[in-house]
Amino acid sequence: MSNQFKAAQQQHQELAQQLHHHNYQYHTLDQPEISDAEYDQLMQQLLAIENQYPELATPESPSQRVGSTPLEGFTEATHASPMLSLENAFNGEDLKSFDSRIKRFLAQTDDLEYICEPKLDGVAVALTYQQGKLIRGATRGDGTTGEEITHNVRTIGAIPLTLQNDFPDQLEVRGEIYMELEPFRKLNQQRREEGEATFANPRNLTAGSLRQLDARLTATRPLTISCYGIGEISGTAPETHFKLLQALRRWGLKVNLEVIKSAKNIESVISCYNELQQLRDQLPYEIDGMVVKVNQRVLQQELGEKSRTPRWAIACKFPARQEETILESVRLQVGRTGAVTPVANLRPVNISGVTVSSASLHNWDEIERLDIRVGDTVIVERAGDVIPDLVRVVKEKRTGNETPIEEPDHCPVCHSPLLKEADGVVPRCQNLSCPARLKEALKHYCSRGAMDIEGLGDRLIDQMLQLNLIKNIADLYRLTKDDLFQFDRMGDKLADKLLQAIAASKQRPLENFIFGLGIRHVGRHLAKVLSRNFKTLEELSNATGDELLAIHEIGAQVSDSVVRFFTDENNHKLLKALAELGINPHNNQQASSNRLQGQVFVFTGALEHFSRQEGQALVEAQGGRASGSVSKKTDYVIVGPGAGSKLAKAEQLGITILSETDFLELIKQEN
């Protein structure tokens, strides 16, 4: 190594440290110490050194903010622990009920301390740091698995590429990426001046920016982040949530601490909620509510979580924004389950910067309850500041020319008779070959979470239906290259690729196939639950209602829906046709015994002999259940190097602690 290179390396390191420091001062503390011109001058010096010595342009270099070579696609990223959703509250009474539930669960009457955070309207992400270096960024996805967007998050100035001070060796931090209002307005103004279409709102633009395959485009978008928690940490974590937020900022991560409040009891929480609602329009970014969290992290761990939501946190939403407009007409929409729902066509109205021209009418019971008629003046709101909804008719403005909205008795697309279940509020088209229903069913079946038939999107599905090539899902597997050549712009190579993707879908796991079938009330999570309990589709199709109800997380509604689906003669014929075409998926991870039935396992630390997912699969293969948090219901905690708070909690509760070797021996014994 030459002396010249050593000198350049030393200068590069010093410049990188300065730039990281100024990024922290500017983005995290909002206290810039130098001008933009001075910052640019430092960056140019760094780039000059990297041009001469490209090997110094490491992923942690400040120069990497500009983006990199476009990717071919996104890969999956599994989170250290689930990124859970939050239950919603809408007023003070809901918050008091939340407080009461927690106290009952903890069997205590003393006031609880809470932390109140603004609920940002952005995109949730997980950032993973090892030895202080950013190694991965991922979207929330389904809560367990998201998309890796590391190349994009590296371009965001508010996200440090390296941590500082007393950072832990391993850290997965959760945050919300968003765009502030003023940069969003400036960007739209610039696009208007250039004659380009403007963006609807900051949230949609943020989501689109993070899903760019070309990170250089992401780098041009004024994105920022606010961190609000962690998924995994090595060593001992701070004892309270507020101290954790302070630690995140100390490590160089941006946290909106200035608007985060501590509340000594639920009455103080309600006061914080009212204050934040008044402050809402003064903030530089969009918020749609306030998140309330138990401050003591040991209590968070004791409270644990339900199926998809933590018991120790809740989102209290703000009242939706509302405007007045005219209901001009009603169109009928047919979904993949055959549900026919009315949609209001509105005179366009601007609500919080978004032009709204349609809204949900839900069903005819709701239409009757509100006495809505075509021609009415109505109040429209963006529920949760996003989804347009009709909430009230301004009856004093009626002219007498308004017309009732009649409930249909025939499908608006195929004209088949509609059926409404005795306890239902929505009429349903029963014709499985209804073009509208079939189109949505095909889109769902081919989607990524289901059979993942790459390349088979809306345009091709529309053409299949128009050419009358598809009457049901099974017909997908009967398509030939000659059939595909009838499509617009379909070449030999593309046809081969599409046929290969269709053939590859025959090998998808059972849970994907169950989800792809579109059984009412069965989403991805319950499809996975069902696949864990039945080895084959045939076993599931023969299951009785009582057998289904015996499964944890399966209730009467889901049980009835599953039984009804598999006893339907048309569905029986469809599944038989699919099996004859080679689609008969099995669950390769079916429990080989039930000896761990009812036992709960928690994995923590940097596991060395197997991944956390592999460990969970081993537990489930023996009929046990894996959890992301330690509670009194936990039977075993399996620890790897760097285990922290979960290990401490297990010791406190007297839970059996196993090393990775002990765990593998236990699994071996069970076999």
C-alpha positions as CSV (number, residue, x, y, z in Angstrom):
1,M,0.0,0.0,0.0
2,S,1.6,3.3,-1.2
3,N,1.9,6.3,1.1
4,Q,-0.1,8.2,-1.4
5,F,-3.0,5.8,-1.1
6,K,-2.8,5.8,2.7
7,A,-3.0,9.6,2.7
8,A,-6.0,9.5,0.4
9,Q,-7.7,6.9,2.6
10,Q,-7.1,9.0,5.7
11,Q,-8.5,12.1,4.0
12,H,-11.5,10.1,2.7
13,Q,-12.3,8.8,6.2
14,E,-12.1,12.3,7.7
15,L,-14.4,13.7,4.9
16,A,-16.9,10.8,5.4
17,Q,-17.0,11.4,9.1
18,Q,-17.7,15.2,8.5
19,L,-20.4,14.5,6.0
20,H,-22.1,11.9,8.2
21,H,-22.0,14.4,11.1
22,H,-23.5,17.2,9.0
23,N,-26.2,14.8,7.7
24,Y,-27.1,14.0,11.3
25,Q,-27.2,17.7,12.3
26,Y,-29.3,18.6,9.3
27,H,-31.7,15.7,9.0
28,T,-32.0,14.4,12.5
29,L,-31.6,17.4,14.7
30,D,-32.7,20.1,12.2
31,Q,-29.7,22.1,13.4
32,P,-27.4,22.6,10.3
33,E,-23.9,23.8,11.2
34,I,-22.8,24.6,7.6
35,S,-24.4,26.0,4.5
36,D,-25.5,23.8,1.6
37,A,-22.6,25.2,-0.5
38,E,-20.1,24.2,2.2
39,Y,-21.6,20.7,2.3
40,D,-21.5,20.4,-1.4
41,Q,-17.8,21.4,-1.4
42,L,-17.0,18.6,1.1
43,M,-18.9,16.1,-1.0
44,Q,-17.0,17.1,-4.1
45,Q,-13.7,16.6,-2.3
46,L,-14.9,13.1,-1.3
47,L,-16.0,12.3,-4.9
48,A,-12.7,13.4,-6.3
49,I,-10.9,10.9,-4.0
50,E,-13.3,8.1,-4.9
51,N,-12.8,8.8,-8.6
52,Q,-9.1,8.3,-8.2
53,Y,-9.5,5.4,-5.8
54,P,-12.8,3.6,-6.6
55,E,-12.2,1.0,-3.9
56,L,-12.9,3.7,-1.3
57,A,-16.5,4.1,-2.5
58,T,-17.9,1.5,0.1
59,P,-21.6,1.1,0.7
60,E,-21.2,3.3,3.8
61,S,-19.7,6.2,1.9
62,P,-21.9,9.4,1.8
63,S,-21.4,9.3,-2.0
64,Q,-23.8,6.4,-2.2
65,R,-26.8,8.7,-1.6
66,V,-27.1,9.3,-5.4
67,G,-28.4,5.8,-6.2
68,S,-27.1,2.9,-8.1
69,T,-27.6,0.7,-11.2
70,P,-31.2,-0.3,-11.6
71,L,-32.3,-3.6,-10.2
72,E,-34.2,-6.3,-12.2
73,G,-36.7,-6.8,-9.4
74,F,-37.2,-6.8,-5.6
75,T,-36.3,-9.7,-3.4
76,E,-38.1,-10.8,-0.2
77,A,-36.8,-9.7,3.2
78,T,-37.9,-11.5,6.4
79,H,-38.2,-9.2,9.5
80,A,-36.4,-10.1,12.8
81,S,-39.9,-10.1,14.5
82,P,-43.3,-9.3,13.0
83,M,-44.1,-5.7,12.1
84,L,-47.6,-5.7,13.6
85,S,-50.6,-3.6,12.7
86,L,-52.3,-1.4,15.4
87,E,-55.9,-1.5,16.6
88,N,-57.8,1.7,16.0
89,A,-59.5,4.0,18.5
90,F,-61.5,7.1,17.5
91,N,-62.2,9.0,20.7
92,G,-61.5,9.3,24.4
93,E,-63.9,6.5,25.4
94,D,-62.0,4.1,23.1
95,L,-58.8,5.1,24.8
96,K,-60.3,4.5,28.2
97,S,-61.4,1.1,27.1
98,F,-57.9,0.4,25.8
99,D,-56.5,1.4,29.3
100,S,-59.0,-0.8,31.1
101,R,-58.2,-3.8,28.9
102,I,-54.5,-3.5,29.7
103,K,-55.1,-3.1,33.4
104,R,-57.3,-6.2,33.5
105,F,-54.6,-8.2,31.6
106,L,-51.9,-7.0,34.0
107,A,-54.3,-7.5,37.0
108,Q,-53.4,-4.0,38.3
109,T,-55.3,-0.8,39.1
110,D,-52.4,1.7,39.2
111,D,-52.1,4.3,36.5
112,L,-49.9,3.4,33.5
113,E,-47.5,5.7,31.9
114,Y,-47.9,6.1,28.1
115,I,-46.0,7.6,25.2
116,C,-48.0,9.6,22.7
117,E,-46.6,9.8,19.1
118,P,-48.0,11.4,16.0
119,K,-49.3,8.8,13.5
120,L,-47.5,9.7,10.3
121,D,-49.1,9.1,7.0
122,G,-46.2,7.3,5.3
123,V,-44.7,3.9,4.6
124,A,-43.5,1.6,7.4
125,V,-40.0,0.2,6.9
126,A,-37.4,-1.9,8.8
127,L,-33.7,-0.9,8.8
128,T,-31.1,-3.4,9.8
129,Y,-27.7,-2.4,11.1
130,Q,-24.7,-4.7,11.8
131,Q,-21.7,-3.3,13.6
132,G,-23.2,0.2,13.0
133,K,-23.5,-0.2,9.3
134,L,-26.7,-0.2,7.3
135,I,-27.0,-3.6,5.6
136,R,-30.7,-3.8,4.7
137,G,-33.9,-1.8,4.3
138,A,-37.2,-3.5,3.9
139,T,-40.9,-2.6,3.5
140,R,-43.5,-3.9,6.0
141,G,-45.1,-6.2,3.5
142,D,-47.5,-8.7,5.2
143,G,-45.9,-8.0,8.6
144,T,-43.5,-11.0,8.4
145,T,-42.0,-10.6,5.0
146,G,-41.5,-7.4,3.0
147,E,-39.5,-6.3,0.0
148,E,-35.8,-5.4,0.2
149,I,-35.4,-1.8,-0.7
150,T,-31.9,-1.2,0.5
151,H,-30.8,0.5,-2.7
152,N,-33.5,3.1,-2.2
153,V,-33.3,3.8,1.5
154,R,-29.6,4.5,1.1
155,T,-30.5,7.5,-1.0
156,I,-32.5,9.1,1.9
157,G,-30.4,11.7,3.7
158,A,-32.2,11.2,7.0
159,I,-31.3,7.5,7.2
160,P,-27.7,7.2,8.5
161,L,-25.5,4.8,6.6
162,T,-23.4,4.4,9.8
163,L,-24.6,4.8,13.4
164,Q,-22.7,6.7,16.0
165,N,-21.9,6.8,19.7
166,D,-22.7,3.7,21.8
167,F,-24.8,1.9,19.1
168,P,-25.5,-1.9,19.6
169,D,-23.8,-4.5,17.4
170,Q,-27.1,-5.7,16.0
171,L,-30.2,-3.5,15.5
172,E,-33.3,-3.7,13.4
173,V,-35.1,-0.3,13.7
174,R,-38.6,0.5,12.6
175,G,-39.7,3.8,11.2
176,E,-42.1,5.6,8.8
177,I,-40.7,7.1,5.6
178,Y,-42.7,10.1,4.5
179,M,-42.6,13.3,2.6
180,E,-43.1,16.7,4.1
181,L,-45.8,18.9,2.7
182,E,-43.7,21.8,1.5
183,P,-41.3,19.7,-0.6
184,F,-44.3,17.8,-2.0
185,R,-46.0,21.0,-3.1
186,K,-42.8,22.3,-4.7
187,L,-42.4,19.0,-6.6
188,N,-46.0,19.2,-7.9
189,Q,-45.5,22.9,-8.8
190,Q,-42.4,22.0,-10.8
191,R,-44.3,19.2,-12.6
192,R,-47.2,21.6,-13.4
193,E,-44.7,24.1,-14.9
194,E,-43.2,21.3,-17.0
195,G,-46.6,20.1,-18.2
196,E,-46.4,16.8,-16.3
197,A,-49.2,15.1,-14.2
198,T,-49.1,16.0,-10.5
199,F,-49.0,13.5,-7.7
200,A,-52.2,12.9,-5.6
201,N,-50.7,13.1,-2.1
202,P,-47.4,12.6,-0.2
203,R,-48.2,9.1,1.0
204,N,-48.8,7.7,-2.5
205,L,-45.7,9.4,-3.9
206,T,-43.6,8.1,-1.0
207,A,-44.8,4.5,-1.6
208,G,-44.1,4.8,-5.3
209,S,-40.7,6.3,-4.7
210,L,-39.6,3.4,-2.5
211,R,-40.7,0.9,-5.1
212,Q,-38.5,2.3,-7.9
213,L,-36.1,-0.3,-9.4
214,D,-33.9,2.7,-10.3
215,A,-32.6,4.2,-7.0
216,R,-31.4,7.3,-8.9
217,L,-35.1,8.3,-9.3
218,T,-35.7,7.7,-5.5
219,A,-32.7,9.9,-4.8
220,T,-34.5,12.9,-6.5
221,R,-37.5,12.6,-4.2
222,P,-37.5,14.6,-0.9
223,L,-38.1,11.7,1.4
224,T,-37.4,11.6,5.1
225,I,-38.0,9.2,8.1
226,S,-39.1,9.2,11.7
227,C,-38.1,6.1,13.7
228,Y,-40.5,4.8,16.3
229,G,-39.3,1.4,17.6
230,I,-37.1,-1.7,17.1
231,G,-37.6,-5.2,16.0
232,E,-34.4,-6.7,17.4
233,I,-31.4,-5.4,19.4
234,S,-28.3,-7.0,20.8
235,G,-27.3,-6.3,24.4
236,T,-29.6,-4.7,26.9
237,A,-32.3,-2.4,25.5
238,P,-33.4,0.8,27.3
239,E,-36.0,0.1,30.0
240,T,-38.7,2.5,28.6
241,H,-40.0,3.3,25.2
242,F,-39.1,7.0,25.6
243,K,-35.5,6.1,26.5
244,L,-35.4,3.9,23.5
245,L,-36.4,6.7,21.2
246,Q,-33.8,8.9,22.8
247,A,-31.2,6.2,22.2
248,L,-32.2,5.9,18.6
249,R,-31.6,9.6,18.1
250,R,-28.3,9.3,20.0
251,W,-27.2,6.6,17.6
252,G,-27.9,9.0,14.7
253,L,-31.4,8.0,13.7
254,K,-34.1,10.6,13.2
255,V,-37.0,10.6,15.7
256,N,-39.6,13.4,15.9
257,L,-39.0,13.8,19.7
258,E,-40.3,17.4,19.7
259,V,-43.9,16.3,19.2
260,I,-43.8,13.1,21.3
261,K,-45.3,13.4,24.7
262,S,-45.2,11.4,27.9
263,A,-48.5,10.9,29.7
264,K,-48.8,9.7,33.3
265,N,-52.3,8.3,32.9
266,I,-55.1,7.8,30.3
267,E,-56.6,11.2,31.1
268,S,-53.3,12.8,30.1
269,V,-53.3,10.7,27.0
270,I,-56.7,12.1,26.0
271,S,-55.4,15.6,26.6
272,C,-52.4,14.9,24.4
273,Y,-54.8,13.6,21.7
274,N,-56.8,16.8,21.8
275,E,-53.7,19.0,21.7
276,L,-52.2,17.1,18.8
277,Q,-55.4,17.4,16.9
278,Q,-55.3,21.2,17.3
279,L,-51.6,21.2,16.3
280,R,-52.2,19.0,13.2
281,D,-52.5,21.7,10.6
282,Q,-49.3,23.5,11.9
283,L,-47.1,20.4,11.4
284,P,-44.9,20.2,8.3
285,Y,-46.2,16.7,7.5
286,E,-49.5,14.8,7.3
287,I,-50.7,12.9,10.3
288,D,-54.0,11.0,10.7
289,G,-54.0,10.3,14.4
290,M,-51.9,9.6,17.5
291,V,-50.2,6.3,18.5
292,V,-50.4,5.5,22.2
293,K,-47.8,3.0,23.7
294,V,-47.2,1.7,27.1
295,N,-43.9,3.3,28.2
296,Q,-42.4,0.5,30.3
297,R,-40.9,-2.1,27.9
298,V,-41.1,-4.9,30.4
299,L,-44.9,-4.4,30.5
300,Q,-44.9,-4.3,26.7
301,Q,-43.3,-7.8,26.7
302,E,-45.7,-9.1,29.4
303,L,-48.7,-7.8,27.5
304,G,-47.4,-9.4,24.2
305,E,-49.6,-9.5,21.2
306,K,-52.8,-10.9,19.8
307,S,-53.0,-12.4,16.3
308,R,-51.8,-9.3,14.4
309,T,-51.8,-6.5,16.9
310,P,-49.8,-5.7,20.1
311,R,-51.9,-5.3,23.3
312,W,-49.7,-2.5,24.5
313,A,-50.3,0.0,21.7
314,I,-53.2,1.6,19.8
315,A,-53.7,4.2,17.1
316,C,-56.3,6.8,17.9
317,K,-57.5,8.2,14.6
318,F,-58.5,11.8,14.0
319,P,-61.9,12.7,12.6
320,A,-61.8,12.4,8.9
321,R,-61.7,15.5,6.6
322,Q,-65.1,16.3,5.1
323,E,-66.5,18.2,2.1
324,E,-69.8,18.8,0.5
325,T,-70.6,17.7,-3.1
326,I,-73.4,16.1,-5.4
327,L,-74.1,12.4,-5.9
328,E,-74.5,12.4,-9.7
329,S,-75.0,8.6,-10.3
330,V,-74.4,5.1,-9.0
331,R,-72.4,2.3,-10.7
332,L,-72.5,-1.3,-9.6
333,Q,-69.2,-3.2,-9.0
334,V,-68.8,-7.0,-9.0
335,G,-65.9,-8.4,-6.9
336,R,-64.2,-11.8,-7.1
337,T,-66.5,-13.3,-4.5
338,G,-69.5,-12.2,-6.6
339,A,-70.4,-9.4,-4.2
340,V,-72.2,-6.6,-5.9
341,T,-71.5,-3.2,-4.3
342,P,-72.7,0.3,-5.2
343,V,-70.2,3.0,-5.8
344,A,-71.1,6.7,-5.9
345,N,-70.1,8.8,-8.8
346,L,-69.6,12.3,-7.4
347,R,-69.2,15.8,-8.7
348,P,-65.4,16.1,-8.2
349,V,-64.4,17.8,-4.9
350,N,-61.0,18.6,-3.3
351,I,-60.5,17.1,0.1
352,S,-57.2,17.8,1.8
353,G,-55.4,18.3,-1.5
354,V,-56.9,15.2,-3.2
355,T,-59.6,15.3,-5.9
356,V,-62.4,12.9,-5.0
357,S,-64.8,11.8,-7.7
358,S,-66.2,8.5,-6.3
359,A,-66.9,7.0,-2.9
360,S,-68.1,3.8,-1.3
361,L,-71.8,3.4,-0.6
362,H,-71.0,0.0,1.1
363,N,-74.4,-1.7,0.7
364,W,-78.1,-1.1,0.3
365,D,-78.8,-1.3,4.1
366,E,-76.4,1.6,4.5
367,I,-78.1,3.4,1.5
368,E,-81.5,2.9,3.2
369,R,-80.2,4.0,6.6
370,L,-78.8,7.2,5.3
371,D,-81.7,7.7,2.8
372,I,-79.3,8.5,0.0
373,R,-80.7,9.3,-3.5
374,V,-79.1,10.2,-6.8
375,G,-78.9,14.0,-7.0
376,D,-78.5,14.5,-3.3
377,T,-76.1,16.9,-1.8
378,V,-73.9,14.7,0.4
379,I,-71.0,15.1,2.9
380,V,-67.9,13.1,1.8
381,E,-65.0,12.2,4.0
382,R,-61.6,10.6,3.5
383,A,-61.9,7.9,6.1
384,G,-58.5,7.7,7.8
385,D,-57.7,10.6,5.5
386,V,-57.5,8.2,2.6
387,I,-60.6,6.3,1.6
388,P,-63.6,8.4,0.3
389,D,-66.8,7.7,2.1
390,L,-70.3,9.1,2.2
391,V,-71.4,10.0,5.7
392,R,-74.5,12.2,5.5
393,V,-77.2,13.6,3.2
394,V,-77.9,17.3,3.4
395,K,-81.6,16.8,3.2
396,E,-82.4,20.5,3.5
397,K,-80.9,21.0,0.1
398,R,-83.2,18.5,-1.7
399,T,-85.2,19.9,-4.7
400,G,-87.6,17.0,-5.2
401,N,-85.8,15.8,-8.3
402,E,-83.7,13.2,-6.5
403,T,-84.3,9.5,-7.4
404,P,-84.0,6.4,-5.1
405,I,-81.2,3.9,-5.5
406,E,-82.8,0.6,-6.3
407,E,-81.2,-2.7,-5.1
408,P,-80.5,-4.9,-8.2
409,D,-81.9,-8.4,-8.5
410,H,-79.7,-9.4,-11.5
411,C,-75.9,-9.1,-12.0
412,P,-75.0,-5.9,-13.9
413,V,-72.4,-7.8,-15.9
414,C,-73.8,-11.3,-16.7
415,H,-77.4,-10.7,-15.8
416,S,-77.6,-13.8,-13.6
417,P,-80.0,-13.7,-10.6
418,L,-78.4,-12.3,-7.5
419,L,-78.6,-14.1,-4.1
420,K,-78.5,-12.5,-0.7
421,E,-77.7,-14.7,2.3
422,A,-80.1,-14.7,5.2
423,D,-77.6,-12.9,7.4
424,G,-75.9,-10.9,4.6
425,V,-76.2,-7.3,3.5
426,V,-74.6,-7.7,0.0
427,P,-76.3,-9.5,-3.0
428,R,-73.9,-11.9,-4.7
429,C,-73.6,-13.1,-8.3
430,Q,-73.6,-17.0,-8.1
431,N,-72.3,-17.4,-11.7
432,L,-68.7,-18.6,-11.4
433,S,-68.2,-17.8,-15.1
434,C,-69.4,-14.2,-14.7
435,P,-66.8,-12.1,-16.6
436,A,-66.5,-9.5,-13.9
437,R,-66.2,-12.2,-11.1
438,L,-63.8,-14.3,-13.2
439,K,-61.5,-11.4,-14.0
440,E,-61.1,-10.5,-10.3
441,A,-60.7,-14.2,-9.4
442,L,-58.0,-14.7,-12.0
443,K,-56.1,-11.5,-10.9
444,H,-56.2,-12.8,-7.3
445,Y,-55.2,-16.4,-8.3
446,C,-52.2,-15.1,-10.3
447,S,-51.1,-12.5,-7.7
448,R,-47.8,-12.7,-5.9
449,G,-49.2,-13.8,-2.5
450,A,-51.1,-16.6,-4.3
451,M,-49.8,-18.6,-7.3
452,D,-47.4,-15.9,-8.3
453,I,-47.7,-16.3,-12.1
454,E,-45.2,-13.6,-13.2
455,G,-46.3,-11.5,-16.2
456,L,-50.0,-12.4,-16.1
457,G,-51.4,-9.0,-15.3
458,D,-54.6,-7.0,-16.0
459,R,-53.9,-6.5,-19.7
460,L,-53.3,-10.1,-20.6
461,I,-56.2,-11.3,-18.4
462,D,-58.5,-8.8,-20.1
463,Q,-57.4,-10.2,-23.5
464,M,-58.0,-13.8,-22.4
465,L,-61.5,-13.0,-21.5
466,Q,-62.2,-11.0,-24.6
467,L,-60.9,-13.8,-26.8
468,N,-63.1,-16.3,-24.8
469,L,-60.0,-18.4,-24.0
470,I,-60.8,-18.7,-20.2
471,K,-63.9,-19.9,-18.6
472,N,-62.4,-20.7,-15.2
473,I,-59.0,-20.9,-13.4
474,A,-58.3,-24.4,-14.7
475,D,-58.3,-23.1,-18.3
476,L,-55.1,-21.2,-17.5
477,Y,-53.3,-24.5,-17.6
478,R,-54.8,-25.5,-20.9
479,L,-53.4,-22.5,-22.8
480,T,-51.1,-23.2,-25.7
481,K,-48.6,-21.0,-27.5
482,D,-51.1,-20.6,-30.4
483,D,-53.6,-19.3,-27.9
484,L,-51.1,-16.7,-26.7
485,F,-50.2,-15.6,-30.2
486,Q,-53.7,-14.2,-30.5
487,F,-52.7,-11.5,-27.9
488,D,-51.5,-8.0,-28.9
489,R,-47.7,-7.7,-29.0
490,M,-47.1,-11.4,-28.1
491,G,-43.8,-12.8,-29.4
492,D,-42.4,-16.3,-29.3
493,K,-40.0,-15.5,-26.4
494,L,-42.7,-13.8,-24.3
495,A,-45.2,-16.6,-24.9
496,D,-42.6,-19.2,-23.8
497,K,-41.9,-17.2,-20.7
498,L,-45.6,-16.9,-19.8
499,L,-46.2,-20.6,-20.3
500,Q,-43.2,-21.4,-18.1
501,A,-44.6,-19.1,-15.4
502,I,-48.0,-20.9,-15.5
503,A,-46.3,-24.3,-15.4
504,A,-44.1,-23.2,-12.4
505,S,-47.2,-22.2,-10.4
506,K,-48.1,-25.9,-10.2
507,Q,-45.3,-26.2,-7.6
508,R,-46.5,-23.5,-5.2
509,P,-47.0,-24.5,-1.5
510,L,-50.5,-25.4,-0.2
511,E,-50.9,-22.1,1.6
512,N,-50.5,-20.2,-1.6
513,F,-53.0,-22.3,-3.4
514,I,-55.6,-22.0,-0.5
515,F,-55.2,-18.2,-0.6
516,G,-55.4,-18.2,-4.4
517,L,-58.7,-20.0,-4.4
518,G,-60.3,-16.8,-2.9
519,I,-62.3,-18.6,-0.2
520,R,-64.4,-15.9,1.5
521,H,-62.9,-14.7,4.9
522,V,-59.6,-16.7,4.2
523,G,-56.7,-14.3,3.7
524,R,-52.9,-15.0,3.6
525,H,-52.6,-15.6,7.4
526,L,-55.5,-18.0,7.7
527,A,-54.4,-19.8,4.5
528,K,-51.1,-20.4,6.3
529,V,-53.0,-21.6,9.5
530,L,-55.0,-24.1,7.4
531,S,-52.0,-25.3,5.5
532,R,-50.2,-26.1,8.8
533,N,-53.1,-28.3,10.0
534,F,-53.8,-30.2,6.8
535,K,-51.3,-32.1,4.7
536,T,-53.1,-32.0,1.4
537,L,-55.9,-30.1,-0.2
538,E,-58.0,-33.3,-0.1
539,E,-57.7,-33.4,3.7
540,L,-58.8,-29.8,3.9
541,S,-61.7,-30.3,1.5
542,N,-63.0,-33.2,3.6
543,A,-62.7,-31.3,6.9
544,T,-65.8,-30.9,9.0
545,G,-66.9,-27.7,10.7
546,D,-66.0,-29.1,14.1
547,E,-62.5,-30.1,12.9
548,L,-61.9,-26.6,11.6
549,L,-63.2,-25.0,14.8
550,A,-60.7,-27.0,16.8
551,I,-57.9,-25.1,15.1
552,H,-56.5,-22.0,17.0
553,E,-57.6,-18.8,15.2
554,I,-60.4,-20.4,13.2
555,G,-63.8,-19.2,14.2
556,A,-67.4,-20.1,13.1
557,Q,-67.5,-17.6,10.2
558,V,-64.3,-19.0,8.6
559,S,-65.3,-22.6,9.3
560,D,-68.7,-22.1,7.7
561,S,-67.1,-20.4,4.7
562,V,-64.5,-23.1,4.1
563,V,-67.0,-25.9,4.4
564,R,-69.4,-24.1,2.1
565,F,-66.6,-23.6,-0.5
566,F,-65.6,-27.2,-0.6
567,T,-69.1,-28.6,-0.7
568,D,-70.1,-26.4,-3.6
569,E,-70.5,-28.7,-6.7
570,N,-69.1,-26.1,-9.1
571,N,-66.0,-25.7,-6.9
572,H,-65.7,-29.5,-6.6
573,K,-65.6,-29.7,-10.4
574,L,-63.0,-26.9,-10.6
575,L,-60.7,-28.5,-8.1
576,K,-61.0,-31.9,-9.8
577,A,-60.1,-30.3,-13.1
578,L,-57.1,-28.6,-11.5
579,A,-55.9,-31.9,-10.0
580,E,-56.2,-33.6,-13.4
581,L,-54.0,-30.8,-14.8
582,G,-51.3,-31.5,-12.2
583,I,-52.2,-28.9,-9.5
584,N,-52.6,-30.8,-6.3
585,P,-50.3,-29.0,-3.7
586,H,-49.1,-30.6,-0.5
587,N,-47.8,-29.0,2.7
588,N,-44.2,-30.1,3.0
589,Q,-44.0,-28.6,6.5
590,Q,-46.9,-30.6,7.9
591,A,-46.5,-31.4,11.6
592,S,-44.9,-34.9,11.8
593,S,-46.2,-35.2,15.4
594,N,-48.2,-33.3,17.9
595,R,-45.8,-33.8,20.8
596,L,-45.2,-30.0,21.1
597,Q,-48.9,-29.2,20.7
598,G,-49.8,-26.2,22.8
599,Q,-46.2,-25.3,23.7
600,V,-44.9,-21.9,22.8
601,F,-41.3,-21.2,21.8
602,V,-39.4,-17.8,21.5
603,F,-36.1,-17.4,19.6
604,T,-33.7,-14.6,20.4
605,G,-30.2,-13.5,19.8
606,A,-28.0,-14.0,16.7
607,L,-28.7,-17.7,16.1
608,E,-25.7,-19.6,14.6
609,H,-26.9,-23.1,13.9
610,F,-30.1,-22.2,12.1
611,S,-32.1,-19.1,11.2
612,R,-35.0,-17.9,13.2
613,Q,-37.4,-19.0,10.4
614,E,-35.9,-22.5,10.3
615,G,-36.3,-22.8,14.1
616,Q,-39.9,-21.8,13.9
617,A,-40.5,-24.3,11.1
618,L,-39.0,-27.1,13.3
619,V,-41.3,-26.1,16.2
620,E,-44.4,-26.0,13.9
621,A,-43.4,-29.4,12.4
622,Q,-43.9,-30.8,15.9
623,G,-47.2,-29.1,16.4
624,G,-45.8,-26.3,18.6
625,R,-46.1,-22.5,18.1
626,A,-43.4,-19.8,17.7
627,S,-44.0,-16.4,19.2
628,G,-42.1,-13.1,18.8
629,S,-42.4,-12.1,22.5
630,V,-41.8,-13.6,25.9
631,S,-44.8,-13.9,28.3
632,K,-46.1,-16.1,31.1
633,K,-47.5,-18.4,28.4
634,T,-44.0,-19.1,26.9
635,D,-42.6,-22.6,27.5
636,Y,-39.1,-22.3,26.0
637,V,-36.8,-19.5,25.0
638,I,-34.0,-20.5,22.6
639,V,-31.0,-18.1,22.9
640,G,-28.1,-17.3,20.6
641,P,-25.2,-14.9,21.1
642,G,-26.2,-11.4,21.9
643,A,-29.6,-12.3,23.5
644,G,-30.9,-9.3,25.5
645,S,-34.2,-8.3,26.8
646,K,-36.1,-11.5,25.9
647,L,-33.5,-13.5,27.8
648,A,-33.8,-11.3,30.8
649,K,-37.6,-11.5,30.7
650,A,-37.4,-15.3,30.5
651,E,-35.1,-15.5,33.5
652,Q,-37.4,-13.2,35.4
653,L,-40.4,-15.4,34.7
654,G,-38.6,-18.6,35.3
655,I,-39.1,-19.9,31.8
656,T,-36.9,-22.8,30.5
657,I,-34.0,-21.4,28.6
658,L,-32.3,-23.6,25.9
659,S,-29.2,-23.1,23.9
660,E,-29.4,-23.9,20.1
661,T,-27.8,-27.3,20.8
662,D,-30.3,-28.0,23.6
663,F,-33.2,-27.1,21.3
664,L,-32.0,-29.3,18.4
665,E,-31.7,-32.2,20.9
666,L,-35.2,-31.5,22.2
667,I,-36.6,-31.6,18.6
668,K,-34.6,-34.8,17.9
669,Q,-36.1,-36.5,21.0
670,E,-39.6,-35.5,19.9
671,N,-39.0,-37.1,16.6
